[in-house]
Structure formats: structure tokens, C-alpha cells
Amino acid sequence: MNKKFLIEILLLLILGGITSLSLPPLNYFFVNFFTFSILFIFLFKKLNDQKNGKFFFLYGWLFGISYFLSNLYWITISLTFDPNFKFLIPVALILIPSFLGLFYGLATFIFYKFGLKRLLSSFFLFSLLFGLVEFLRGNILTGFPWNLFIYSLSEKLSFISFASIIGTYALNLLIISFFSAPAIYILKKSKIESFISIIILLIPILFLFYGKSYKQSFLNEKIVKNPYLIRIIGSNISLDRFYSDNQTENIINELINLSSPEPYQKTFFLWPEGIIPNTYLDELKLYESLFTENFNENHLIGLGISSRSLMNENYQYFNSLSIIDNKLNLVQNYNKINLVPFGEFLPFENLLNKIGLKTITNNIGSFSKGDERKIIHIKNNFQGFKFLPLICYEIIYSGNLTKDNDYDFIINISEDGWFGKSAGPKQHFSHSIFRAIETGKYVLRSANNGMTAIINPLGEIEKKIDYNNAGFIDFEKRRDFNQTIFSLYGNKIFILLILLYILLIFSFNRIKDE
């Protein structure tokens, strides 16, 4: 292994690590102009002197493993709660980034295989391939679209408002071109190359103008008062509750105190995910007196809880968002569909159980997957409201939430304590901002050990309970906004953008003097 190759390895690892600084909670997005431009220049120049495609795959994989290692390190914190999992920490720390890095290795390998020597066609191919593999990793197997490059701009709401038209994946593709554009100017050999680089760098100004106009349209909508109150509870209950048998009643009392129910106020109380330990939904009747003494017929409670169903003399277990009344009658129920690998279900369970592995978040084995994500319609005496239920990291999926857009808002419940005080909960929360913008709906988020918030269709946080705090926030009024273009067409718009990039690649590749 020669000195030059070692320097190249170090360069790629540094580029991946520095790119992570652009993500929440730091959001130093400007570093991407350097890292993406340098990565493209490196790969473009290597086309002339590197004849082995395996090395190109290695280049992308090294960038990817460093990128994911530095921004997903917090996954291993979930393994510290149970001593039986601690031996897996070094494995998870390396294995997960190594797997995710394969997607970037695939992008750079295909980049080599096309071998386009013309600058502009090569540039658009680079952007397209990285945009495509980001979509691929968000959908293949169970999908893990965490920390797409566009999330580096999660605080630039005027800019990312364009996701209401084209969605997160399409905007992610465009942003890769935006961050890489300085490379064209550096490598330029003709006026058209200079012109294209300047145009790409100026296009985001159009996004900003759109964002300003979009915000004004939203503010022009009339504020409507809800005929009911939604009280969103944010709690800070330790995860020790999962390992203790005597905390259930204390935790229910704590949640009731946080809820501060008012007898004559028609209220829907929203509690976090999996908040009541060691109790299934059908066992909640054991604590009926606590509910009947504190709530009445004006109240409904939505809470995250484990539920079970007897199938062929065997129980199936679910991570559920259940709606109950003050007498603990089940009004509506949603069973989580997008389960967390190793956290909520164990791939190859029969095999891995033999070597002592189990799921992290429960002692019953794997949760079962829900059948369908349906809009929950609350009727009763609440004059009807409809919401899309999302449990925990189901909020991270773009374009795959529902085909039914007839709902009033999104409800998301979460337990963020598995990742401590790391960057994980903050990265998790940033996905809620993008879902609000894409759908044009309010997101009502209730979290334990995380951010509880009301996020409006612009991605603005209207109310919040910050990390490591407890209390409630009330959703009393809203602006009803028009349905977004993305909510109508989903990722079909991403396909159109892919076709545009392919056209640009072939067009610039046919021009003799770019």
C-alpha cells in the first residue's frame, strides 16, 4: 500500500466525517460546498488514471462509512441499557456504517463504469447517482432514509419549502448538484461550463422566492379555532421503567398530572410512544379507577402502548397507538407498520435467537407488523377530526405515508430516550419538519425524552417542550392549507427529475466542446 493511496484513503475518510457536521444539531451546511466539490474533483480526475473499478467502489464506500460512522454513532447507545447487548456495541458501531456506505460505493462504481470524461455530463451523472442511491437506501429492505444530505438545510425553511412541490428525495438530488457546483467552476475549460456552474448556484434563489411566497400564502389563510382541544404531553420518564415491575401506576399518575384534565373542556390527550411499561392494552383495565377518577366523557386519550392479539393459539404483539375513553373502552387503534430492525423485530429471528440475540425494546420477541396505515377518524362527541398516525421513526419516510390525503393533521408519538442526549433525537425531530412541508399538514408530536412540538405546514415550530423537559402544549387553532403538489403526486416528480438529469447527461456528452 503506497503513500499516495494512504493519503487518498485519509482524504475520503475526512470528507465523509466533515460532511456530518452539516447535519442536525450543528447544521453547518456550508461545509458541503467543500466536501462535495472535492469529492467530485477527486473522482473526475481519477477517471484518467485509475483503471480498476474496485478502487472506485472503495472510494465511495470509505466516504460513506466515515459519513455514517460520525452521524449514526448514537445507535449504539440503545445497546447500553441491557448488559446482554453490550458486546454488540463495537459490531453495530462498524457494521451499520459499513453497510450504509455500500450505497455510496455503488454510486462511485457506476460513475466509473460510465467513464464520462466531459465535465458537465460527468457532473450531472455524479449528482444523479448519489441522489438515486439515497432513494435506494431509503426504500430497499425496510428502508433507512436517515440523514439524507438535504437535512443539512433543515433550519432553512424558506429554502426547503420547495419540498411541498417536489418532495424530499428530489430536493435532495438538486441539493447535491448545488453543493457540488463549485467543482465545475474550478475545473472549467469553457464559457458554457462557467455559465452552468453559476446557474446552478443561482437556482436556489428561486427556491427562496418561492419559500417567501409560500409563507405569505399560508399566513393569508384564516385562523380556525378547533371545536376541541388537543393537549400534547411531553414527558421525561426514565427508560428504567422497562426494567422495573412496580412503576406502572406511578407513571400513569405522572402522565395524568402532566395532562391536567379540565372537566368541562372537550379534550383529546396525546401521550408518547410505549409510555406505560409492563402492561398490554388489554391489561390497562387494572388501572381503570385512575382513569375514571380523573377523566370524563369529554375526554379521549391517545397513547402508545403494546397490544396483543390471539392468533391460532399464539399471541401476536404490536406497537400500537390506541385511542381510549375515560372508561378504557377502545375507540380506535393503529398498529405500527414500519418496525425498527433489531429494536422491534429481529431479522432471521429463529437463527439469531439461538446465539442469544433478542429485540432491544421488549422481552417478548419481535413485534408483528400492522396490516395497513389507515386514517383515524374520531367521531363520538368530538365533531369529527381525522389524523394520520405515525409511531416513532415512521415519520422518516417520504412519499410512503398514505394514499389517502383526507385527514386534518399528522400525529407522531415517539420514545427518544433510547439514544440518550446524543444527536439522534435531534436528527429524528428534523424529519418531522420535512413531513409537515411535504404534506401541508400540521404535525403534532408527543415524545418521551425528546422534543414535543406543534409544527405547522411551513415547518415552523409553533409550540414546543424542549428536550429533557416535561409538560403539555395545546393545539387549539390552525390554518387550513391547500393540499400540496407533492401530496398529490408523491415521488412521481422525482422520476421526472431523474429523466431531466439523464437528458442533461446525454446532451452535454454529445457536445464536443462543452
N, C-alpha and C positions, 0 to 999 in steps of 0.2 A: 504494500500500500504506500504509494509515493506521497510526498509532501503536498503536492498540488491537490490531490484527491482528498486528503485530510482537511485542507483549507476549505474545499468545496462542501464537504460534509458539515463542517463547523458553520459555514455561511448559511446553509439551508436550515440548520437547527436554530440559528439565531433569528433568521427571518420568521420562522414559524412562531417562536416564542415572543418576539416583539409584536407580531400581529395580534396576539392575545390581549395586548394592552389596550386594544381598540374596543374591546367588549365591555359590557357592564361588569362591575360597577364603575370602572375607570372611564370608559368611553373616549379614550384618546384616539379618535378615528383618523386623525391626520397622519399617524404612523403608517397607515395602509398605503398612502401615496408612495412612500419609500419602499416598503416591503414588497408590494405587488409589482411595482416598476422594476425593482432589482431582480425579482424572481423571473419576470418575463424576459428581461435583458439577458439574464444568465441562460435561460432555456433557448432563447433565439440564437444566441451566439454558439451554444453547444451543438446546434444542428449542423454546423460546419465542420466540427472536429470530433464529435462523438458518434461513432458508428454502431454502438451497441445499445439496443432498446432497453435492455435490462437496467442499464445505468440511468436512463430517463425515468423508468419506473421508480428506481431508488430515490431520485431527486424529489419527486412528488411525495413519496412515502416519508422521507426524512422531514420535509416541510410539514406534512400532516401530523406526524407523530409528535413533533415539538409543539405544534399549534394546540393539539388536543390535550397533550400532557399538561400544558401550562394553564389550560382553562377548564379542564374537567377533573383536576386533581381531587376536588371535593367529593367525588363519588365514593371515594374510599372511606370517608367519614362515617357513612352508613354501616360500615363493617366493624366499627369500633364499639357498638352497643352490646354485641353478643360476643363473648370470648371465643366461641366456636368459629367465628368468621375471621378473626384477626390474621390467621395465617394466609388469608386470601388477599390481604391489602397489597403486597408487592405485585401479586399476579394481576389484580384489577388495575393497579396504577400503570402497568405497562401494557397489558393485553388490550384494554379498551382503546387507548390512543393508537396502538399498533393496528388494530382492526379498522378504525375510522380513517387512519392515514392511508389505507389501501385505496380509498376512493380518489384521493389526490394523486396517488401513484398511477392509477388508471388514467387519469386526465393527462398527466405528463407523458405517459407511454403512448397514448393515442396521438398526442401532439407530435411526438417523434415520428410515428408511423406515417402521418400525413406529410411531414417534412416540407412544409411550405416555406420557401426561402424569401418570399416577398413580405415586406414588413407589415403592411396593413392586413393582408389576408391572414398572416400568422397571428397578428394581434387579436383579430376577431375570433379566430379559432381558439386561442388561449382562453378568452373570456367565455366563449360558448361551452367549452369542455368543463371548465370549473363550475359554471352555472348548472350544467347538466348533472355532474356528479353530486353537487349539493342537493339537487332534486332527488337523485337516486338514493342517497343515504337517508333522505327523509321519508322514503316510501318502501324500500326493499326490506324484506323480512317484516319486523314490526315497525320499522322506521324510527329514525332518531334525528329529526331536523333541528338539533340543538346548536346554537351559536353559528348560524349562518352569518356570513360576512356583513349582511345588511344590518344585523343587530348592533353593530358599532355605531349606528346612527339612531338608536332608539330614543335619544333625547332630542333629536332634531325633528320635531313633529311636523313642521311646515314642509320639510323635505319628504318625509315618509308618508305624507298624506296621499301621495300618488299610488300607494298600495291599495287605496279604495277603488282604483281603476284596474290596475294590472296584477295586484297581489304580491305577496312577499317573494316568491321564487323569481318572478320576472324582474322585480325591482332589485333583487339580489344579483341577477345576471348583469343588469345595467350598471350596478354599483361596482362590480368587478372591473368593467371597462373604464369607469370613471377613475377608480384608484390606479389603474394601470396606464392611463393615458400619458402621463409624463414620460414614459418609456418611449413612446412614438416620437416625441419632440427631441429626446436625447439622441435617438438613432436615425433621425430623419435625414433623407438624402434628396428630397424633392419638396416643392412647394405644396403639393397636394397632401403630403404626409404632415407637414406643419399645420395645414388648414384643418385636417381631420382631427388632429390632437387638440387643437383649440376648440373646435366644435364640440367634441366630447366633453371637454372641461366646462363648456358654457351651457350645455344641455340642462344640468341641474338647476340653473337659474329659472328655467321654465317650470321645474318641479316646485320651486319656492313660490313662484307667482300663483301656480295652481293651489298650493297649500294655503296661501293668504286668501284667495277667492273662496276656497272650500270652507275655511273657517268662518268667513263672513256669511256664507250661505247658512251655515249651522246656527250662527248667532241670530240670524234673521227669523229663525223658526220660533214659534210661540212656545213659551214655557207652559207645560201642562202639569197640574197637580194630580198625583196618583190618588185614586179613591181608597187607597190602603197604604199602610206604611210597611216598608221592608227594612227591618233592622238587621244589620250585618255585624256579626260578632267576630272580633279578633281576639284570640286568646294566646296565652304564653305558658301553656301547660307542658311540663317536662315529659320527655319520652320515657321516663322511668315508669310511667303509668302502665306501659305494656308489660313490664316485668314485676308488677305488684298485683296481688289479688284483692286488695282491700281499699282501692282508691275510687272505685266506680261511683259510689254515692257521693263522695266528696267532690268529684269532678262534675257530676250533674248539678250539684248545688252551686258550684262555682260558675258554671255556664248560665244557670238561672239568674244568679246575682248580676252577672255581666249583662244579661238580656234586659233587666229592669222592666218586666212586663207591666203595662198600664191597663187596668181592667176594661176601660171603655174605648180603647184605641184598637181599631182593626189592624192587626199586625202579623206580618209573616217574618218569623225569626230565622235567620240563616246561621247555622253553626258549622264549624270546619269539618274537614275530612277525618274519618276514623277517630272521632274525638272521644268516644266513650269506650274504654278498654274492657276486655274480657267479657263482653256482653254482645250477643247477637240481637238482631231486631226483634225476633220472637220472644226474647228473654227480657225485653225492656219493661214488660208488664210488672216485673218485680219491683219497679220503682214508680209505679203508677201514681201513688199518693203524692210524690214530689211534683208531678206534672199537674194533677187535678187541683192541688192546693195553690199553685202559682199561675196557672193559665186557665183561660175560659174559652167559651165558644167563639170569641172574637180573635182567637189566636191559632195560628198554624206554625209548625216548626219544621224546617228542613235541616237535616243533619246527615253527616257522613257516618256510616256505621256498617259493620259487617253483617251480612244477611246470609241465610242458608235455605236451601230447598231440597226436599227429599225426592230423589230420582232413582227408581229401581233399587230401593232399599239402601241407597247410599246418598250421603249429603253432598250437594254442590254448594260451594261457598262463593260469595260475591262481595266486592267492594261497592257499596251502594250509597246513593243519595236518596234518602227516604223522607217523604212528607207525611207528618203525623199531626193529629189534632190533640187537644188537651187531654183526651181520654186514651191516647195512644192508639187510636184507630189509624190504620194505614190509608192515606188518601191517594198518594201516587208514589211510584218507586222507579228508580233508574239504576241499572247495574252497569258498572264501568266496562267499556269495550276495549280501550287501549291500555292493556296491562303492562306494568314495568317488568322487563325481563330480570329474573333473579330477585327482584324486590317483591313482586306479587305473583309471579309464576316462575317455575323452574323449567327451562327448556330441557328436553331429554330427562324428565323427572325420574323415571324408573331406573335409569342408569346412574344418574348423579346422586340419587338417594343412597345408593349402595356404598358410596365413598363418603357419606356423612353430610352432603350438602342439602340445604333446605332454603325456603324463601326467607328473606330478611325481615319482612314486616309482620309475619304472623307465624303461628306454630301449628297450623292446620294443614300445611301443604299449599299447593297452588290454588289461587282464586280461579274460578271459572269466568270465562268471558261472557258479557251480556249479549243478548240476541240482536238488539237494534237500538240506536240512539234516536228516540222519539222526542218530539217537543212535549214538554209537560204543561198541561193546561189546568190551571187551578180555577175551579168554579166555586162551588159551595156558596158562601155569602160574601165572597171576595170580588164580586162583579167581574170576575174573569181576568186572569193575566196568564200569558204564555211565556215560557222561557226555555232556552236550550241548556241542558245540564252537561257540565264538563267537570270531571273529577281529576284533580291534580294535574298531571302533565298531559292530559288530553288537550289542554289549551295550546300546546305547542304545534299542533298540526294545522297546516294551511290548506284550505280548499277541500278538506275531507271531513268537515264537521257534520254537515247535514245537507240534504237536497230540499228540505222544507224550510223556506225562509219566512214562514208565517209565525213569527214569535216577537216578543217585545224586547227581550234583553237576554244576555248570557249570564248564567250563574256558574261560577267556578269555585269549588271548595278544594282546599289543599292542606297538607301537613308538610311543612318545610323543615321541621326540626331534625330530620334525618341527616341534614347536611350542615348542621351547626351554624356558626357565624361566618361561614365561608362566602365566596362569591356565588355559590349555587343558587340560594334563594333569590338573589337579586337578578341573576340571569333568568331564572324561572319567571319572575314577575314581568320582565320586559316582553315576554311573549304575549302577555295579556294586552299590551298596548297595540301590538300588530293585529290581534284578532278583533279588537274594537274598531280599528280603522278599516280593516278589510270588510267587515260585516255591516258597518254603520250602526252598530248597536252598542248600548251601554254594557259594560262588563262589571258585574257585581262579584267581588272576590272576597271570600271568607277564608282566612288562613290561621292555623296554629303555628306559632314560631316563625311567622313570615309576615309579609305585607298584606294587610286587609285594605281594600280600596274600592272606590267607585270610579270607573274610568269611562269617560264619555266617548262618543264616536270619533272625536278628533285625536284620541289617545291621551287627552289631558286627565290628570288625576284630580277629580273634583273634591274628594274627601279621602282620608286615609288614616289608618292606625299603623304606625311605623313598626319596624322590626323590634322584637323584644318588648313590646308593649301590649296591653290588653284594654278592651273597652268595646264600644259599639259606635257605628256610624249609621245614619238614617238616609235611606233613599226615598225622598218624598215627592220629587218633581223631576221632570225630564223634558227634553226637546225631542219630539218625534221627527226623525230624519228620514230622508228619501233612501230607498234601497240602493246600495252601491252597485256599480257595474260589475265589480269582482264577485259580489254575492250572487249575481245573475249568471255569470259565465264561468266563474272559477278559473282553474288553470288552463282552460282553453286559450286564454290570452297569452299564457306562457308559451304555448305551442306556436302561436303566430309570431311571437318574438324570436323563437328558435328558427323559424323559417326565414325571417328577415336576416338574421345573422348568417345563415347558410348562403343566402343570396349575396350578402356583402363579401363573404369569404371567396365565393367563386368569381364575383365581379372584379374584385381587386386582384385576384390571382391571374386574371386574363389580361390585365393592363400591363404592358411591358415596362413602362416607366411610371411606377406609382408616384 
